[in-house]
Amino acid sequence: MSNNCNVASFELTGFDHSPKAAQAAHRIALEFFATHGGPPDRAAIRGGGQHGRPAAFKAANAKLEKAGFSDLKFFEFEHEDDPAKPFCASAVYSGHRERMASIKIRLRASDGSAIERLGEPLRALATALGADFGWFLTNELDDDGDALDAAGIPRPASELDDWHNLIFTDDQSPAWRRGRMGLLRECNLVPPAVLDAPIEGVPLRTWIAAAPRRGAVEALSPTLFLWTVDAAHRVGVFRALWDAGLIFDPDADVADDEANGEIGAEDKTPRIVSKALVAKRKRLIAKIEKLRDKGEPLVTVHDFFDGNQDSHSLGANAADGARPSLEACHKILAEIDARENVQAVLVAIDETPDPSEPSDDELWPSSDMIYILTSARRGDVERWAATLGADETSELGEKWPGDKRLAGGPRVKKGMRVFSIWWD
């Protein structure tokens, strides 16, 4: 990894979420921060009595280490973005939204050494977690659409996001474990199954070693390898991979899996996120991030549910049975919002996915807290919300909570009181 690069990031997946994995990711991430700009400034932690709200790192991390890692589901650590600093890092671990956990590390290095400096945490995490897939992104021009066009492979640009989504659709037998790659970049994280796949009569690893223009392979761990390909030769290598059937093609591979019984009846329709929904989601995230500068973001019921297909976006820990479906929750909250004695129903946003990551397109901003502004009594609010399966309903008083900076909420009208509904 020798590219001169100011910003780079990697994400590893294909490993099981566990307290041991979460603790290893936490330790390696903080070791990385310690050598690149010092400890994080901010933290958002879910689990161990914390609910994903951004807070000062020192206090939030102390609480996590005291509680232990048995209940940790998510953490995000970050430096405050200061262009004057030589380094600016972030780390995100997620083990509660999908059956496969993931860890992402990002670094901005003013001296252009971001790629080289990510090598140590990449190797450490790959070994500690047993990850068998991932991706490496840089500020180089890794334009997938241009690569397809140059290789003479017709694929509308609007389908590229679907392509990225589909490679991760079947968690039990994802494409990379069947010897398929996504779109070739200059830095590629691949498992043994990909390197053992046949191309021109030999395993891919043998084919790569036979010609310098095909790049170089480095073992990061027994389950993950780094394959680097020079930009000047990327299109030609991609064309050869495509012709050999090693690039994941949803049109062919999904059909083959159905025919071979590798995708069950319930999985035969891959979850493709439409371009319109992706655009709607990006607008919502932009709105949330603008509000976040002023405090904890609040959005309306309509804004939160319009286009939302992420079943774990509301009360994630209760999404698998303790609360009704997302559609039912929407209906219940909309009916509360429409009552004459209700001023507003607002959704407090904990975390937002990265809108620049195609693999996150199915993820929606998440929440475990609803605020209701109403003149009704507590017993009435509890009755309205009973079927939501929340863990707690609280009466907060005639004003917004004094210990919170809330953004996006209206001034509480005279006669109204603030109630919260919360999922653990």
N, C-alpha and C positions, 0 to 999 in steps of 0.2 A: 504494500500500500504506500505508494510514493507520490501520489498526486499532490500538487500544491492547491490546497483547498481551505477556504475560510470557514465554511459551515458543512458539517457532515452529521449523519445520524445512522444508527442501525436499530433494528428491532428483531428480537428473537422470539420464536414461538415453537409449538410442537412439544411442549413439556407440560406435565401435570401440575396444577396448583396444589401446594401443600405448605404447612408452616415452615418446613425446612427450605423449600424453594424460595418462599417469601423472605426468610431471614437471610439467605445467601444473596439474593438480589439486593436487599437493603444494605448489607455489609459492603458488597463490591461497589455499589453506587456511591456510598459515602466515601469509600477509599478513593474513588475517582474524583469526587468533588474536592477532597482534601488536597490533591495535587494540582487542581485546576481551578483556582480562584477562591479556595476556601469553602467552608460549609455552606449549604443552601441558605437562602434568605427566607423562602416561603415553603410551606408544606400543605398538602391536602391528603388526609389519611382516612380510609374507611375501614372500620373494624376496631376492636379493642376499646369500645366506648366513644370512638370518634366517627363523624358522619360525613366526611369528605369536604368540609368547608375549609377554604384557604385560611391559614393561620401562620403566625411566626414559627419558623422551623424549630428553634430550640425548645420551645414549650411543647409543640406537637410531637416532636421526636422523643422527648423525655417521657411523655405519656405513653407512646407506643412501646418503648423499651421496657417500661414498668409493667404494662399489660401483657407483653409477650406477643408472639406471632401466630398463636393458634387461631385467632379470629380475624387476622389481617386479610383483606380482600383487595385493597388498592392503596397505592401511595403515589404521589407526585411531588417531587422536589425540584426546586428551580432557583437559579440566581435571578435577581432583578436585572433586567436587560440594560446594561450600561455600555455603550459603544467605546467608552474610554478604557474599560477593563480589558486586559489581554485575553481573558477567557470568560465565557459565559456558558453554563451547562444546565441541563435539565435531565430528569430521569422519571420514567413512569412505569409502574408495575401494575398489572391487572390480572386478577385471578378469579373474578366473580361473574363475568358477563358471558364467557364462552367456556366450553369444556377444556379448551387449551388455554393455558396462561401465556402471558407475554411480558417482555421487558423492553423498554425503549430508552436509549441514551442519545442525547444530542449535545453537540459542542460547537461553539463559535470560537475560533482562535484567530486573533488579529494577525498572527505571523504566518497564516496560511498552512498550518500544520495539523488541521483538524483530523484528517484521515489517519495520519500516523499516530496521533494521541489516542484515538479510539481503539487501537489494536489491543492494548493491554486489557481493558475491561471486556472487550469482545471475547477474547480468549478465555478470560476468567469465568465469565458468565456461561459461555458455551459448555465449558467443562463442568462447572458446578451444577448447572440446571439440566444437562442432557438434552438441550434444545436440538431439534433436527431440521429446522428451517428458519429462514429469516430474510431480511432484505437490507441493503446498504444504500443510502441515498446521499448524494453530494450536491454541491452547487455547480457541478459540471453539467453540460447539456445532455442529460440522459432523457431525451425526448422519445418516448415509445412510438408515437405516431410517425415521426420522421424515420425511425428505424424500420418500421413496417413498410413505409412507402419506398425507401431506398432498396429494400430487399425484394421489392416487387410483390408484396403480399397484401392484397386488398383487404382493408378492415376499416370501416368508418370510424372516425375519431370518437363519435358518440358511444361506441361500443367498448372503448378501452376500459372504462370504469367497471362495466359488467364483467369484462374479462378478468380483471383483478379480483372482483368479488367471487366469481365462480370457482377460482382455484382453491378457495378456502371453504366452499359450501359444505362438503361432506367431512365432518370432523373425524369420523371413524376411519376413513380411508382417503385422506386428502391427496391431491394430485401429486405433490412432491414425493410422497411415499410410494407412488406408482411409477416413478422415474420421469415425471414431467416437470419442466421448468415454467416459470412465468416469462415475462419479457426480459431478454438479455440486457444487462447493464454492464458498466465497466467493472463494478465490484458485485459479485454474486455469492450468496450464501446458500450452499447446496448440501444435501445429505448423501450418504453412500449410494442410495437407490438411484439417484440421478447420475452419479459418476459411473455406475455399473450398467447403465442403459446402453443398448447397442446403437452404434452409428457407423455406417460404412463397414460393417462386419467385425468391429472391435468395440470393447467398452469405451465409454466416453472419456474416461481418464487416460486410456492409452491413446486415443485419437488426439487429445489435447497435447500430450507429451511429444507427439510425432512431429509437430511443427510449431516453432516459436510464435508465429502470428496468432495461434489459437490461445495464447495466454499461458498462465501458470496457476497451479493448484497448490494451496497450502492447507495442511490439516490444523484446524483450530481445536478439535476434540475428536474422540472416536465417532461422534454422531454428526459432525458439521465441518464443512470445508469451505475455504474462501477461494473462489475462482475469479481472477482478474483478467480482463481482456482489454487490450489497448483500443482507444477510441477509433484509430485508423482502420482497425480490422473487425470492429464489432458487427457491422452489417453483413460481411461475408460469413462470419461464424454463425450469426443468427440464421442466415439463409440455410446453411448446412443443417443446423439443429431443426429448423422447421421441416425441411425435406425428409429428415429422419424420423419425424413424428415425436420429437422430444420437447417441443414447445406446446404447452397446454392450449388446446383449441376447443372451446365450449361446444361448437357445432358437432364435432366428431367425438370428443371424449365423453361428454355426458350421454350421448346416444349409445356409445359402446358400453358404458357402465350399466345403463339400464338393460341392455340386451344380455349382459353377462351376469345380471343379478347383483352387481356390486352396489347399486343404489336401491334402497327399499322403496316400497310404494309411496311412503310418506315423503320421500326425498326426491321424487322424480321431477318435480318442478322446482328448479333452482331458484333461490331468492334473488331475483335481479332487481336492483334499485333503479327506477326510472330516472332519466335526466332531469325531469321536472321536479321530482321529489328531492333529488340531490341539491338542486338550485334553491328550493324552498328551505331545506335544512341549513344551507350555507347562510341564507339571509337571517334565519333565526339565531344561528351561532354568532353572526356579526352583531346582531342586536344585543345578545347576552354579553358579549365581551365588552361592548361599549358601556353597558350598565355596570359591569364588574369593576370598572375603574372607580365607581362611586360607592360600591358596597356589594352586599349579597344580592345577586340579580333575581328579580321577580318578573314572571311573565304571565299573561292571561291564560285561562284554560284553553281558549281557542288557539292561541299561538303555540302552546305546548303540544296539543294533540293533532293539529292540522298537518296531515302527512306522516304522522308518527306511526311507525310499524315495529318499533323496538320494544318488545314485551318487557324487557328488563329496565326500561328507562324510568319507571315509577315504582318506588319501593322494591328495589332489585332483590332483596333477600326474601320478599314475600311473593315474587312473581311466579313461582312454580307451584302455587296452590293456595297460599294463605290469603291472597286477595283475588278478586275477580279478574277477568280478562281486561286488557287495556281498553278495549271498546266499551266494556261495561263501566269501568272507572270514569271514562270520558262522559258517558251518559249521566252517571250519578252526579258528577261535579257540575256539569252543565245545567242540570235541573236545580241544583242548589244555587248556582249563580243567577238563575232566572227568577228566584223568589223575590217578592216585593220587599221583604225586610232584609235583603242581603245587598250590601254595597258592592262587594267584589269577592271573587275567589281567585287566588293567585298561587302560582307554582314557584317555589324557591328552587333555583338551579344549583346543584352541587358541582357537577363537572361537565365539561363539554368535550366531544371528540375532536380530533384534528381534522379540519375540513380539507386539508391538503393531502391526507392519506387515503387513497382509494380503498384500502382494506377496511377503513372505518366507516364507509358510506352507509352501512346498515345500522350504525350506532347513532342514537339520538341524545341530545342533552338529557342528563339524568337528574332525578329529584327524589328525596324521601320526605319532603315536607310541603304541606299545603296550608295556606293561610286563608281564613274566612273572616270577612268583615261583615258583621250582622248585628241587628238589635235583638235577635232571638236569645233565649236563655240557653245555658250550657246543655241542659237535658235535651233541648230540641236539636242542637248541633250534633250531639252524640247520636241521636236517633237518625238524623239525615245521613251521617257518615258510617253508621253501623255496618253496612254491607261492604265497606271498602276494606275491611280486614286490617285496619291500621293498629299499631301497638299502643298509641296514646293520643288522646284528645285533650288539649289544655286551653284554659281561658287565660289570656295574657293581659287583659285590661283594656282601657279606653284609648291607649296609644300603642304605637309600634314598640316592641321590646327595646328598652333603653340600652342594652348591651350589644345591639346589632346596628350595623349600617346597612339599611335596606334600600335598594335602588329599583325603581320601576313601580313602586307602590304608591297609591294616592294618599292624600291627607285623610285621616280617619274622621268621618263626619260626626257631628254631635249626636249622641244617642247610640252610636255603633260601638261594638267591642271587637277586639281581635282574638280569634281562636286559631289554634294550630292543630293540624292532624299530622302525625308522624309515624313512619315505618322504621323499625330498627334495621 
